[in-house]
Amino acid sequence: MLPVYDDNPGEHRPLVTWLIASTCSILFLFQLVFLKGNIPVMETATGTPPWMPAGLVFSVFNLFVHADFWHITGNILYLLIFGNNIEDLYGKARYFGFYVLCGLAGTICHWLVNPEQTVVGASGAISGVMGAYMVAHPDARIHSMLGPIKIKLKAVTWILIYVVMNIAGVVFLADGTTSFIAHLGGIATGTLLTWLWLSNRRQAA
């Protein structure tokens, strides 16, 4: 099930979301042109705990690099659909910090399960953005394609399906190249942080 767009326009230009997408794209082009698709940091960071200084630097950098064309294309599509509204919610600087924190949470979850394998890509961070979207805009409609079929679902339904699919991935595809546990760590972090954020805002009001 591939998301195409939502019925939830943002209030402001999502400059940080665009900057993240542009940075990922530039780094991917750099990999293709100058490194022939290789990512040297993957080997350097192997086995390093992501909360240690060196591991933290590598882990943040790895949020912006991707393994192949489909990896980066899917991540940027998800980011552009869900990111603008969460950037509106948190504000630009706080949103960037939230994004990185969710990505690091996903990386830590992956490391706890498989410390000898480095995870790359924005999927954990973007999953956190999706968790925030589910909390902040549960009734927004997500237009998607299921093969040739167009469907429209509430955001909460769409994202819960995403969660179930990732749980299934952890159970049945644990030896694959996709870190489903990083996705789940990111979305859990984004959901919890946004629930706390909105709860505090309501109490302050």
N, CA, C and O of each residue as an XYZ file, in Angstrom:
820
protein
N       0.852     -1.192      0.000
C       0.000      0.000      0.000
C       0.887      1.240      0.000
O       1.619      1.492      0.957
N       0.814      2.002     -1.071
C       1.711      3.131     -1.263
C       0.952      4.446     -1.081
O      -0.009      4.700     -1.806
N       1.367      5.294     -0.120
C       0.699      6.588      0.031
C       1.045      7.517     -1.128
O       2.169      7.510     -1.630
N       0.069      8.312     -1.545
C       0.290      9.241     -2.654
C       0.186     10.695     -2.184
O       1.034     11.521     -2.523
N      -0.852     11.006     -1.404
C      -0.993     12.340     -0.826
C      -2.032     12.272      0.279
O      -2.730     11.271      0.435
N      -2.126     13.367      1.053
C      -3.120     13.439      2.113
C      -4.046     14.634      1.896
O      -3.751     15.528      1.103
N      -5.163     14.635      2.611
C      -6.109     15.751      2.561
C      -5.866     16.703      3.728
O      -6.804     17.076      4.433
N      -4.617     17.095      3.933
C      -4.258     17.851      5.123
C      -3.149     18.843      4.791
O      -2.002     18.647      5.193
N      -3.481     19.911      4.058
C      -2.436     20.859      3.653
C      -1.794     21.545      4.853
O      -2.457     21.819      5.854
N      -0.511     21.815      4.743
C       0.205     22.501      5.811
C      -0.109     23.983      5.841
O      -0.638     24.548      4.884
N       0.232     24.597      6.967
C      -0.021     26.027      7.136
C       1.138     26.876      6.632
O       0.937     28.026      6.241
N       2.346     26.323      6.636
C       3.534     27.072      6.240
C       4.374     26.230      5.288
O       4.169     25.023      5.155
N       5.312     26.884      4.637
C       6.221     26.133      3.780
C       7.083     25.217      4.647
O       7.703     25.684      5.603
N       7.131     23.936      4.334
C       7.892     22.983      5.172
C       9.376     23.013      4.828
O       9.903     22.070      4.238
N      10.040     24.093      5.195
C      11.426     24.292      4.775
C      12.362     23.222      5.332
O      13.267     22.766      4.633
N      12.150     22.820      6.578
C      13.023     21.804      7.172
C      12.803     20.454      6.495
O      13.759     19.727      6.226
N      11.554     20.124      6.225
C      11.253     18.880      5.514
C      11.912     18.885      4.142
O      12.500     17.884      3.735
N      11.820     19.992      3.432
C      12.475     20.094      2.130
C      13.994     19.985      2.268
O      14.652     19.359      1.437
N      14.548     20.596      3.322
C      16.000     20.556      3.529
C      16.463     19.121      3.797
O      17.487     18.689      3.267
N      15.712     18.386      4.617
C      16.067     16.992      4.892
C      16.014     16.173      3.605
O      16.938     15.415      3.308
N      14.937     16.326      2.846
C      14.797     15.584      1.592
C      15.921     15.934      0.618
O      16.453     15.054     -0.058
N      16.282     17.215      0.546
C      17.352     17.648     -0.361
C      18.701     17.097      0.076
O      19.497     16.665     -0.758
N      18.961     17.109      1.386
C      20.226     16.586      1.896
C      20.366     15.097      1.595
O      21.425     14.644      1.161
N      19.307     14.347      1.825
C      19.331     12.913      1.506
C      19.597     12.696      0.027
O      20.381     11.822     -0.343
N      18.949     13.487     -0.824
C      19.108     13.329     -2.277
C      20.522     13.668     -2.718
O      21.100     12.956     -3.539
N      21.090     14.749     -2.184
C      22.451     15.159     -2.559
C      23.463     14.103     -2.121
O      24.375     13.760     -2.873
N      23.300     13.593     -0.907
C      24.217     12.552     -0.435
C      24.108     11.285     -1.276
O      25.111     10.625     -1.549
N      22.889     10.949     -1.686
C      22.720      9.753     -2.511
C      23.383      9.938     -3.873
O      24.032      9.020     -4.376
N      23.227     11.106     -4.467
C      23.893     11.380     -5.741
C      25.407     11.343     -5.581
O      26.117     10.852     -6.458
N      25.900     11.865     -4.456
C      27.338     11.810     -4.176
C      27.809     10.363     -4.100
O      28.857     10.020     -4.647
N      27.040      9.515     -3.424
C      27.374      8.091     -3.342
C      27.466      7.466     -4.730
O      28.403      6.725     -5.027
N      26.483      7.774     -5.577
C      26.437      7.172     -6.902
C      27.596      7.639     -7.776
O      28.226      6.838     -8.466
N      27.871      8.940     -7.739
C      28.846      9.518     -8.660
C      30.281      9.274     -8.191
O      31.137      8.882     -8.984
N      30.543      9.506     -6.904
C      31.922      9.483     -6.421
C      32.296      8.209     -5.662
O      33.472      7.852     -5.594
N      31.309      7.525     -5.096
C      31.612      6.336     -4.303
C      31.083      5.056     -4.934
O      31.198      3.979     -4.351
N      30.503      5.173     -6.126
C      29.935      4.016     -6.838
C      28.925      3.261     -5.972
O      28.849      2.033     -6.009
N      28.159      4.017     -5.199
C      27.106      3.425     -4.379
C      27.550      2.952     -3.018
O      26.712      2.546     -2.212
N      28.859      2.988     -2.726
C      29.357      2.519     -1.432
C      29.196      3.590     -0.357
O      29.192      4.784     -0.655
N      29.062      3.152      0.896
C      28.938      4.070      2.023
C      30.025      3.694      3.032
O      29.795      2.804      3.851
N      31.192      4.328      3.009
C      32.291      3.931      3.887
C      31.939      3.949      5.371
O      32.457      3.139      6.139
N      31.060      4.871      5.782
C      30.729      4.988      7.201
C      30.069      3.726      7.740
O      30.104      3.486      8.947
N      29.470      2.919      6.878
C      28.824      1.688      7.339
C      29.825      0.764      8.022
O      29.534      0.197      9.075
N      31.006      0.614      7.421
C      32.016     -0.257      8.004
C      32.614      0.365      9.263
O      32.868     -0.341     10.239
N      32.838      1.660      9.251
C      33.463      2.334     10.380
C      32.605      2.241     11.626
O      33.122      2.120     12.737
N      31.283      2.298     11.442
C      30.378      2.379     12.579
C      29.950      1.020     13.108
O      29.296      0.950     14.149
N      30.302     -0.065     12.421
C      29.814     -1.382     12.811
C      30.186     -1.709     14.252
O      31.351     -1.606     14.639
N      29.185     -2.105     15.049
C      29.417     -2.530     16.419
C      29.572     -1.414     17.422
O      29.684     -1.684     18.618
N      29.582     -0.155     16.976
C      29.739      0.962     17.893
C      28.386      1.337     18.484
O      27.458      1.618     17.725
N      28.232      1.354     19.820
C      26.938      1.728     20.405
C      26.518      3.120     19.957
O      27.334      4.041     19.998
N      25.274      3.303     19.532
C      24.853      4.590     18.986
C      24.806      5.721     20.002
O      24.707      6.887     19.619
N      24.877      5.397     21.306
C      24.853      6.470     22.300
C      26.273      6.921     22.693
O      26.423      7.897     23.428
N      27.304      6.227     22.216
C      28.679      6.667     22.450
C      29.021      7.784     21.464
O      28.412      7.863     20.397
N      29.987      8.650     21.799
C      30.270      9.806     20.921
C      30.472      9.455     19.454
O      29.843     10.051     18.580
N      31.358      8.476     19.174
C      31.599      8.114     17.772
C      30.356      7.496     17.148
O      29.998      7.814     16.014
N      29.703      6.616     17.891
C      28.494      5.985     17.381
C      27.388      6.988     17.140
O      26.616      6.844     16.192
N      27.298      8.011     17.990
C      26.266      9.030     17.825
C      26.476      9.819     16.538
O      25.529     10.085     15.798
N      27.729     10.189     16.281
C      28.033     10.928     15.045
C      27.670     10.096     13.827
O      27.018     10.592     12.908
N      28.089      8.829     13.810
C      27.789      7.969     12.678
C      26.284      7.750     12.543
O      25.750      7.732     11.435
N      25.606      7.583     13.677
C      24.173      7.295     13.643
C      23.389      8.466     13.068
O      22.459      8.263     12.288
N      23.754      9.686     13.444
C      23.073     10.858     12.893
C      23.360     10.974     11.400
O      22.451     11.229     10.610
N      24.618     10.790     11.012
C      24.964     10.840      9.590
C      24.193      9.794      8.804
O      23.717     10.065      7.702
N      24.071      8.603      9.368
C      23.409      7.509      8.662
C      21.923      7.752      8.446
O      21.302      7.080      7.622
N      21.337      8.713      9.180
C      19.929      9.057      8.948
C      19.718      9.702      7.584
O      18.590      9.792      7.099
N      20.805     10.148      6.971
C      20.684     10.902      5.718
C      21.242     10.147      4.510
O      21.201     10.660      3.392
N      21.762      8.940      4.719
C      22.268      8.158      3.587
C      21.364      6.956      3.354
O      20.706      6.476      4.276
N      21.338      6.475      2.118
C      20.417      5.397      1.750
C      21.124      4.346      0.901
O      22.141      4.608      0.259
N      20.551      3.161      0.926
C      21.201      2.015      0.293
C      21.017      1.982     -1.220
O      21.932      1.584     -1.941
N      19.845      2.396     -1.715
C      19.591      2.318     -3.150
C      18.473      3.283     -3.535
O      17.914      3.985     -2.691
N      18.162      3.299     -4.829
C      17.185      4.255     -5.365
C      15.821      4.085     -4.716
O      15.198      5.074     -4.331
N      15.346      2.852     -4.586
C      14.010      2.637     -4.044
C      13.939      2.978     -2.563
O      12.904      3.430     -2.073
N      15.032      2.762     -1.860
C      15.101      3.114     -0.445
C      14.895      4.613     -0.253
O      14.054      5.028      0.545
N      15.658      5.424     -0.981
C      15.547      6.871     -0.796
C      14.239      7.409     -1.383
O      13.657      8.339     -0.826
N      13.772      6.844     -2.492
C      12.529      7.331     -3.101
C      11.340      7.110     -2.172
O      10.521      8.009     -1.982
N      11.247      5.921     -1.596
C      10.156      5.652     -0.667
C      10.211      6.537      0.561
O       9.185      7.053      1.003
N      11.405      6.717      1.117
C      11.525      7.537      2.317
C      11.154      8.992      2.054
O      10.458      9.611      2.859
N      11.610      9.537      0.943
C      11.295     10.930      0.646
C       9.801     11.106      0.376
O       9.220     12.115      0.775
N       9.179     10.147     -0.289
C       7.734     10.216     -0.514
C       6.987     10.279      0.816
O       6.120     11.134      0.998
N       7.310      9.394      1.733
C       6.656      9.381      3.049
C       6.923     10.692      3.792
O       6.020     11.259      4.407
N       8.169     11.168      3.729
C       8.528     12.397      4.435
C       7.732     13.590      3.919
O       7.248     14.401      4.710
N       7.594     13.705      2.607
C       6.882     14.852      2.035
C       5.388     14.800      2.331
O       4.746     15.844      2.447
N       4.832     13.607      2.453
C       3.403     13.494      2.756
C       3.116     13.834      4.211
O       2.170     14.567      4.500
N       3.923     13.309      5.131
C       3.620     13.436      6.551
C       4.392     14.555      7.254
O       3.967     15.034      8.306
N       5.516     14.971      6.682
C       6.399     15.880      7.406
C       5.894     17.298      7.557
O       6.137     17.930      8.585
N       5.187     17.821      6.543
C       4.812     19.237      6.601
C       3.917     19.557      7.791
O       4.086     20.594      8.432
N       2.974     18.682      8.089
C       2.054     18.939      9.195
C       2.746     18.840     10.549
O       2.390     19.564     11.480
N       3.719     17.962     10.666
C       4.436     17.832     11.930
C       5.432     18.979     12.097
O       5.709     19.398     13.221
N       5.962     19.479     11.009
C       6.783     20.694     11.074
C       5.942     21.875     11.545
O       6.416     22.699     12.326
N       4.706     21.962     11.080
C       3.784     22.997     11.575
C       3.518     22.833     13.072
O       3.442     23.812     13.814
N       3.379     21.591     13.492
C       3.039     21.315     14.892
C       4.157     21.731     15.838
O       3.905     22.390     16.846
N       5.382     21.355     15.521
C       6.492     21.575     16.439
C       7.245     22.876     16.201
O       7.928     23.368     17.100
N       7.132     23.437     15.009
C       8.021     24.549     14.659
C       9.308     23.981     14.082
O       9.639     22.820     14.324
N      10.026     24.783     13.330
C      11.110     24.263     12.507
C      12.266     23.674     13.321
O      12.672     22.542     13.062
N      12.797     24.400     14.282
C      13.946     23.896     15.039
C      13.562     22.678     15.877
O      14.288     21.684     15.901
N      12.431     22.755     16.558
C      11.999     21.640     17.401
C      11.677     20.408     16.552
O      11.935     19.275     16.958
N      11.113     20.649     15.377
C      10.796     19.535     14.471
C      12.059     18.802     14.039
O      12.078     17.572     13.992
N      13.114     19.550     13.725
C      14.354     18.893     13.319
C      14.922     18.061     14.466
O      15.378     16.938     14.252
N      14.895     18.610     15.687
C      15.350     17.846     16.834
C      14.513     16.598     17.061
O      15.042     15.533     17.375
N      13.204     16.737     16.900
C      12.289     15.600     17.019
C      12.618     14.533     15.981
O      12.664     13.344     16.296
N      12.842     14.956     14.763
C      13.158     14.046     13.657
C      14.415     13.234     13.974
O      14.418     12.010     13.843
N      15.477     13.920     14.389
C      16.740     13.243     14.696
C      16.566     12.308     15.888
O      17.084     11.191     15.881
N      15.842     12.756     16.910
C      15.635     11.929     18.099
C      14.904     10.632     17.758
O      15.270      9.564     18.249
N      13.884     10.722     16.927
C      13.159      9.517     16.506
C      14.070      8.591     15.709
O      14.034      7.372     15.876
N      14.881      9.180     14.847
C      15.818      8.365     14.084
C      16.818      7.652     14.975
O      17.118      6.478     14.759
N      17.337      8.354     15.977
C      18.283      7.739     16.912
C      17.606      6.648     17.737
O      18.218      5.619     18.027
N      16.353      6.866     18.115
C      15.619      5.837     18.858
C      15.496      4.563     18.025
O      15.671      3.458     18.538
N      15.193      4.727     16.737
C      15.132      3.570     15.855
C      16.473      2.870     15.727
O      16.544      1.642     15.713
N      17.546      3.668     15.633
C      18.890      3.104     15.533
C      19.253      2.317     16.792
O      19.829      1.233     16.706
N      18.915      2.864     17.958
C      19.209      2.174     19.221
C      18.448      0.852     19.296
O      19.007     -0.166     19.704
N      17.179      0.866     18.903
C      16.403     -0.380     18.904
C      17.044     -1.428     17.992
O      17.128     -2.605     18.341
N      17.490     -0.980     16.826
C      18.157     -1.899     15.900
C      19.446     -2.434     16.519
O      19.722     -3.631     16.446
N      20.229     -1.551     17.124
C      21.510     -1.956     17.702
C      21.313     -2.957     18.831
O      22.102     -3.892     18.967
N      20.273     -2.779     19.643
C      20.030     -3.697     20.751
C      19.718     -5.105     20.250
O      20.029     -6.090     20.919
N      19.103     -5.197     19.070
C      18.764     -6.505     18.492
C      19.922     -7.071     17.679
O      20.180     -8.274     17.709
N      20.623     -6.193     16.949
C      21.685     -6.647     16.055
C      22.853     -5.660     16.096
O      22.998     -4.847     15.184
N      23.686     -5.718     17.137
C      24.746     -4.712     17.308
C      25.852     -4.780     16.272
O      26.627     -3.831     16.153
N      25.954     -5.865     15.519
C      27.021     -5.992     14.528
C      26.610     -5.502     13.142
O      27.396     -5.577     12.197
N      25.393     -5.008     13.019
C      24.916     -4.541     11.714
C      24.476     -3.093     11.836
O      23.602     -2.767     12.640
N      25.083     -2.225     11.034
C      24.734     -0.807     11.056
C      23.495     -0.551     10.217
O      23.352     -1.106      9.127
N      22.611      0.277     10.714
C      21.399      0.628      9.982
C      21.589      2.001      9.339
O      22.114      2.922      9.966
N      21.161      2.129      8.095
C      21.241      3.413      7.395
C      19.862      3.777      6.857
O      19.011      2.914      6.640
N      19.662      5.068      6.650
C      18.412      5.541      6.070
C      17.573      6.328      7.054
O      17.801      6.297      8.263
N      16.604      7.027      6.510
C      15.752      7.918      7.291
C      14.493      7.236      7.808
O      13.642      7.894      8.407
N      14.358      5.932      7.588
C      13.087      5.268      7.874
C      12.665      5.371      9.329
O      11.485      5.585      9.609
N      13.602      5.223     10.268
C      13.246      5.330     11.680
C      12.747      6.717     12.032
O      11.760      6.871     12.750
N      13.444      7.734     11.517
C      13.034      9.114     11.774
C      11.675      9.409     11.144
O      10.818     10.031     11.771
N      11.480      8.962      9.905
C      10.215      9.213      9.216
C       9.087      8.430      9.877
O       7.954      8.907      9.926
N       9.376      7.250     10.380
C       8.365      6.508     11.133
C       7.940      7.296     12.367
O       6.765      7.296     12.734
N       8.897      7.969     13.008
C       8.551      8.837     14.132
C       7.628      9.970     13.717
O       6.693     10.315     14.440
N       7.890     10.544     12.556
C       7.013     11.591     12.019
C       5.615     11.031     11.775
O       4.623     11.712     12.032
N       5.530      9.809     11.286
C       4.226      9.175     11.058
C       3.488      8.934     12.373
O       2.272      9.109     12.449
N       4.234      8.528     13.417
C       3.607      8.364     14.726
C       3.040      9.677     15.233
O       1.947      9.716     15.797
N       3.789     10.754     15.029
C       3.300     12.077     15.425
C       2.050     12.453     14.640
O       1.103     13.010     15.195
N       2.053     12.148     13.365
C       0.900     12.451     12.502
C      -0.333     11.700     12.982
O      -1.432     12.255     13.011
N      -0.152     10.435     13.361
C      -1.275      9.629     13.828
C      -1.908     10.239     15.082
O      -3.128     10.207     15.245
N      -1.073     10.793     15.965
C      -1.585     11.410     17.191
C      -2.224     12.761     16.907
O      -3.299     13.063     17.424
N      -1.565     13.575     16.088
C      -2.016     14.947     15.867
C      -3.142     15.057     14.845
O      -3.983     15.950     14.945
N      -3.166     14.152     13.856
C      -4.152     14.246     12.769
C      -4.750     12.869     12.464
O      -4.648     12.397     11.332
N      -5.361     12.225     13.438
C      -5.833     10.841     13.225
C      -6.903     10.713     12.156
O      -7.014      9.664     11.522
N      -7.701     11.767     11.941
C      -8.824     11.679     11.006
C      -8.500     12.199      9.613
O      -9.350     12.153      8.723
N      -7.276     12.694      9.411
C      -6.883     13.131      8.063
C      -6.923     11.929      7.126
O      -6.638     10.805      7.538
N      -7.273     12.164      5.883
C      -7.384     11.073      4.918
C      -6.083     10.914      4.125
O      -5.516     11.888      3.629
N      -5.628      9.666      4.018
C      -4.436      9.333      3.246
C      -4.869      8.621      1.972
O      -5.464      7.545      2.034
N      -4.578      9.205      0.832
C      -4.893      8.592     -0.465
C      -3.724      7.688     -0.863
O      -2.573      8.124     -0.874
N      -4.020      6.443     -1.185
C      -2.977      5.454     -1.446
C      -3.335      4.597     -2.649
O      -4.461      4.613     -3.146
N      -2.340      3.851     -3.096
C      -2.544      2.872     -4.156
C      -2.256      1.483     -3.584
O      -1.202      1.246     -2.994
N      -3.197      0.587     -3.768
C      -3.017     -0.816     -3.416
C      -3.009     -1.584     -4.727
O      -4.047     -2.051     -5.195
N      -1.825     -1.708     -5.311
C      -1.743     -2.197     -6.677
C      -2.407     -1.181     -7.601
O      -2.052     -0.003     -7.560
N      -3.355     -1.600     -8.429
C      -4.038     -0.650     -9.317
C      -5.233      0.044     -8.656
O      -5.893      0.871     -9.286
N      -5.511     -0.284     -7.400
C      -6.717      0.205     -6.730
C      -6.404      1.442     -5.894
O      -5.461      1.443     -5.102
N      -7.203      2.497     -6.077
C      -7.070      3.693     -5.260
C      -7.913      3.541     -3.997
O      -9.085      3.172     -4.066
N      -7.312      3.827     -2.846
C      -8.046      3.742     -1.586
C      -7.785      5.000     -0.770
O      -6.776      5.680     -0.957
N      -8.709      5.299      0.138
C      -8.580      6.454      1.021
C      -8.917      6.005      2.441
O     -10.019      5.525      2.705
N      -7.964      6.166      3.341
C      -8.136      5.715      4.708
C      -7.824      6.847      5.685
O      -7.052      7.753      5.372
N      -8.434      6.787      6.872
C      -8.026      7.698      7.933
C      -6.562      7.449      8.283
O      -6.069      6.326      8.182
N      -5.878      8.510      8.693
C      -4.458      8.388      9.010
C      -4.210      7.356     10.093
O      -3.257      6.581     10.007
N      -5.057      7.338     11.113
C      -4.841      6.392     12.207
C      -4.943      4.958     11.700
O      -4.184      4.094     12.138
N      -5.866      4.695     10.789
C      -6.004      3.354     10.227
C      -4.808      3.012      9.355
O      -4.253      1.918      9.456
N      -4.410      3.941      8.502
C      -3.295      3.710      7.587
C      -2.017      3.421      8.360
O      -1.286      2.485      8.035
N      -1.749      4.228      9.384
C      -0.489      4.083     10.119
C      -0.507      2.845     11.012
O       0.537      2.227     11.220
N      -1.657      2.476     11.537
C      -1.731      1.232     12.304
C      -1.480      0.020     11.401
O      -0.873     -0.961     11.830
N      -1.946      0.089     10.155
C      -1.621     -0.981      9.197
C      -0.115     -1.045      8.978
O       0.465     -2.129      8.910
N       0.510      0.118      8.868
C       1.971      0.199      8.729
C       2.655     -0.457      9.926
O       3.633     -1.184      9.755
N       2.152     -0.207     11.136
C       2.723     -0.806     12.342
C       2.595     -2.330     12.292
O       3.557     -3.047     12.569
N       1.414     -2.817     11.939
C       1.192     -4.265     11.874
C       2.121     -4.902     10.843
O       2.679     -5.971     11.087
N       2.287     -4.255      9.705
C       3.179     -4.783      8.678
C       4.614     -4.864      9.176
O       5.329     -5.811      8.847
N       5.042     -3.892      9.958
C       6.401     -3.907     10.479
C       6.570     -4.952     11.573
O       7.626     -5.575     11.685
N       5.532     -5.143     12.380
C       5.589     -6.227     13.370
C       5.711     -7.570     12.652
O       6.488     -8.435     13.058
N       4.943     -7.731     11.592
C       5.042     -8.961     10.800
C       6.439     -9.104     10.210
O       6.974    -10.210     10.134
N       7.028     -7.994      9.794
C       8.387     -8.034      9.269
C       9.393     -8.491     10.309
O      10.297     -9.268     10.004
N       9.237     -8.009     11.545
C      10.132     -8.434     12.628
C      10.015     -9.937     12.854
O      11.016    -10.622     13.064
N       8.783    -10.444     12.809
C       8.538    -11.865     13.112
C       8.972    -12.777     11.970
O       9.597    -13.813     12.197
N       8.636    -12.385     10.738
C       8.806    -13.316      9.618
C       9.984    -12.987      8.700
O      10.424    -13.847      7.936
N      10.503    -11.756      8.763
C      11.576    -11.358      7.844
C      12.769    -10.799      8.603
O      13.410     -9.849      8.153
N      13.059    -11.378      9.735
C      14.112    -10.848     10.607
C      15.487    -10.871      9.943
O      16.353    -10.074     10.304
N      15.702    -11.755      8.992
C      17.011    -11.882      8.353
C      17.126    -11.075      7.063
O      18.111    -11.204      6.337
N      16.125    -10.246      6.776
C      16.152     -9.450      5.554
C      17.005     -8.204      5.694
O      17.677     -8.006      6.706
N      16.971     -7.368      4.668
C      17.792     -6.154      4.656
C      17.074     -4.949      5.240
O      17.695     -3.902      5.425
N      15.787     -5.062      5.534
C      15.022     -3.946      6.109
C      14.992     -4.072      7.626
O      14.698     -5.140      8.162
N      15.298     -2.975      8.315
C      15.280     -2.993      9.779
C      13.886     -2.591     10.267
O      13.634     -1.425     10.569
N      13.006     -3.557     10.339
C      11.646     -3.284     10.807
C      11.642     -2.825     12.261
O      10.784     -2.040     12.666
N      12.594     -3.311     13.041
C      12.642     -2.913     14.446
C      12.999     -1.436     14.585
O      12.551     -0.780     15.525
N      13.803     -0.904     13.659
C      14.113      0.532     13.678
C      12.862      1.348     13.353
O      12.641      2.405     13.945
N      12.046      0.866     12.420
C      10.787      1.536     12.109
C       9.894      1.585     13.345
O       9.316      2.624     13.660
N       9.785      0.459     14.040
C       8.912      0.387     15.213
C       9.440      1.255     16.352
O       8.661      1.898     17.056
N      10.756      1.276     16.533
C      11.333      2.146     17.552
C      11.082      3.609     17.265
O      10.781      4.387     18.171
N      11.207      3.985     15.993
C      10.952      5.367     15.616
C       9.504      5.763     15.803
O       9.212      6.828     16.348
N       8.594      4.911     15.354
C       7.179      5.280     15.436
C       6.694      5.294     16.885
O       5.860      6.124     17.249
N       7.207      4.387     17.710
C       6.839      4.403     19.125
C       7.313      5.686     19.792
O       6.588      6.283     20.588
N       8.525      6.108     19.468
C       9.078      7.337     20.048
C       8.292      8.554     19.589
O       7.936      9.405     20.404
N       8.016      8.646     18.292
C       7.264      9.778     17.766
C       5.857      9.857     18.328
O       5.359     10.942     18.627
N       5.216      8.699     18.471
C       3.863      8.665     19.029
C       3.857      9.144     20.470
O       3.035      9.978     20.849
N       4.777      8.617     21.278
C       4.825      8.977     22.698
C       5.174     10.447     22.892
O       4.514     11.142     23.664
N       6.198     10.926     22.202
C       6.619     12.319     22.366
C       5.509     13.286     21.964
O       5.297     14.301     22.627
N       4.813     12.977     20.896
C       3.763     13.883     20.423
C       2.551     13.841     21.334
O       1.911     14.868     21.561
N       2.227     12.674     21.859
C       1.140     12.581     22.828
C       1.462     13.410     24.070
O       0.595     14.117     24.584
N       2.698     13.329     24.551
C       3.107     14.122     25.715
C       3.095     15.613     25.388
O       2.657     16.428     26.201
N       3.574     15.966     24.201
C       3.634     17.362     23.767
C       2.238     17.978     23.705
O       2.011     19.072     24.223
N       1.309     17.273     23.069
C      -0.050     17.795     22.941
C      -0.757     17.811     24.289
O      -1.542     18.722     24.555
N      -0.502     16.831     25.140
C      -1.115     16.811     26.475
C      -0.650     18.012     27.288
O      -1.461     18.648     27.961
N       0.632     18.332     27.239
C       1.154     19.483     27.968
C       0.603     20.793     27.425
O       0.333     21.720     28.189
N       0.435     20.873     26.113
C      -0.119     22.090     25.523
C      -1.558     22.305     25.957
O      -1.969     23.433     26.230
N      -2.336     21.207     26.020
C      -3.720     21.329     26.467
C      -3.795     21.766     27.929
O      -4.631     22.594     28.290
N      -2.920     21.209     28.769
C      -2.916     21.580     30.180
C      -2.519     23.042     30.361
O      -3.077     23.745     31.204
N      -1.553     23.494     29.565
C      -1.109     24.893     29.657
C      -2.201     25.844     29.213
O      -2.301     26.961     29.721
N      -3.024     25.408     28.265
C      -4.108     26.272     27.780
C      -5.228     26.336     28.803
O      -6.231     27.013     28.579
